[in-house]
Amino acid sequence: MPEFRQNMVSKEWVIIATERAKRPDQFLQKKEGKKALPHYRKDCPFCPGNESMTPPSLFSIEKNGAWSLRVVPNKFAALQNHLTTERKHEGRFLKADGFGIAEVVIESPLHNPTLATMDLEEVRNTVFAYQERYSVLSKTGRIDLVTIFRNYGERAGTSLEHPHSQIIATPIVPPHVRNPLYQSQLACDTFGDCIYCGMMEEERRQQVRVVDETDYFLALCPFASRSPFETRIYPKTHRSSFVNLSGEELADFATVLQNTLRRLHVGLNDPDYNYIIRSAPTEDSNVKYHHWYAVIVPKLTTPAGFEIGTGIYINTTLPEQCAEFLRGVKIG
Amino acid sequence: MPEFRQNMVSKEWVIIATERAKRPDQFLQKKEGKKALPHYRKDCPFCPGNESMTPPSLFSIEKNGAWSLRVVPNKFAALQNHLTTERKHEGRFLKADGFGIAEVVIESPLHNPTLATMDLEEVRNTVFAYQERYSVLSKTGRIDLVTIFRNYGERAGTSLEHPHSQIIATPIVPPHVRNPLYQSQLACDTFGDCIYCGMMEEERRQQVRVVDETDYFLALCPFASRSPFETRIYPKTHRSSFVNLSGEELADFATVLQNTLRRLHVGLNDPDYNYIIRSAPTEDSNVKYHHWYAVIVPKLTTPAGFEIGTGIYINTTLPEQCAEFLRGVKIG
């Protein structure tokens, strides 16, 4: 029997279409899908020796006299940092200059690893760089939201092979972000505590959607997963912003992030994915009602007219089965 | 200079990234992208002679003793019509049986035309069937929203070649639909009239984004287009629901819909697309604040982590240039 499930925070619904449910292993990606990459490419702007192909580093981590991670301004940024934030009317329409800050985190000097396969130290460097830049960007005064994300593979919208993440800081909190914040605030006004903390308590009690648990984090396939193998990583201690993680928590996040990506990599044979870190707006970095998390969306299905029209995603897998599958993947 | 633009109703923002703007003709699809289809396939469930491969017709249009259009229940429906609409708690989570009605409109007995290339009479039959079924479904009492949509091509999420549309009726109005309704209601409470009527007045004054205008409809590329060549068709007379169109208006809608799809088909060489008819919830079919419209989204780009995370779409084309390009396409 198919089933509607509601996202507790956004109040959006999904349809878990069990009648045409696919078993998790039916999403296994084809071996021939991805070609092996070299560890270096002469024409790659992110490979060592080609530093002049990018703007100068904003931040870097060195090892044995060479860089092992660099953060650089995005040369092809959709937003620019020298503009105003003023809203302007054009007749009845509202617009603003495209002020914003866009950066790229080059995660490794090597061209061919991925977060799932690189050394844990490089993943730690990556999340450390996220926090460093988040901290700097959120203090500029004109930035309301810092979004950290990673597009992996062509189906996830990237054409650059070299391992990298992106950070985009905007002077706008859009409704897509604000509406769930309003809902979690309302829940907090009603029940007196964080709706995410309550959800995690429930998930730890039910256990059926939990993928992994570490000292500081819980990885799970959400009750109202929009697509197969959607996985979220929540800090177990209440934190509204990614910027507030301690060093120990950050190191643990690197471990659980890599292990979760490795489960997907091994279990589904290297699928494309997007992940996003959903942190509070910069001025709400210490609030009771928001709880930051990372969401990983493997690109295994195509949203179509019904999803675009209603926001109701049809998911042909049971989140409980996906979680069970991921728990069972041997990641060595 | 890049620019933020706001959708007047949903209040969501887009970034028009003019620095890396592409010219409209750079979205021309490759000729070899689509293979020519036969007009009949023995194994196609929608081709004549194979009627037993689908459930019996709910509605059909005959011509010369054979069917020229059929509406049938969706055999692989994500929702089922014999279930309850009761909401149930599972711990803190909320769910409901997957009650709903899913139908398929088989638009032609031929396997290989598309809405852009078929006879106008078939397009008229199609939109007439939409209205017929919309009317029946909205009167069942348990249906709150009727969504009519069409997925064309693999990138738009369909695998069936035979020309068809879909209708899904749900017992739920999701936030994705409700939030913009609430915004347009608020605008109506504030200014006393329909925000869409005002927007159209502005578009007709500015003219730069208008693609086509007929007796009853205006086709345009929206000010805050989320992706290249997004095109919307609005009735010029205020109507909150698609069900309220007169026969004359419906015939005119068939013409403007086909002409718009033909502009995309000829101008961009047959791109994949989704379209959706956004009509009011069934209980709001005669309200001042909502104005139904059709939105056509050609699948030319891939939303990535930033779009998933923020709902802010980065569009590398100017809607004004897309409109100018589409206006200039010769459609015979």
Interface residues (C-beta under 8 A of the other chain):
Chain A: M1 P2 E3 F4 R5 Q6 M8 S10 K11 E12 W13 I15 I16 A17 T18 E19 R20 F76 A77 A78 L79 Q80 L83 E90 G91 R92 F93 L94 K95 A96 D97 G98 G100 L145 T147 F149 R150 N151 E154 R155 A156 G157 T158 Q166 I168 T170 I172 P174 P175 H176 V177 N179 G198 M199 E202 R205 Q206 F223 A224 N274 Y275 I276 R278 V295 V297 T302 P303 A304 G305 F306 I308 G309 T310 G311 I312 I314
Chain B: M1 P2 E3 F4 R5 Q6 M8 S10 K11 E12 W13 I15 I16 A17 T18 E19 R20 F76 A77 A78 L79 Q80 L83 E90 G91 R92 F93 L94 K95 A96 D97 G98 G100 L145 T147 F149 R150 N151 E154 R155 A156 G157 T158 Q166 I168 T170 I172 P174 P175 H176 V177 N179 G198 M199 E202 R205 Q206 F223 A224 N274 Y275 I276 R278 V295 V297 T302 P303 A304 G305 F306 I308 G309 T310 G311 I312 I314
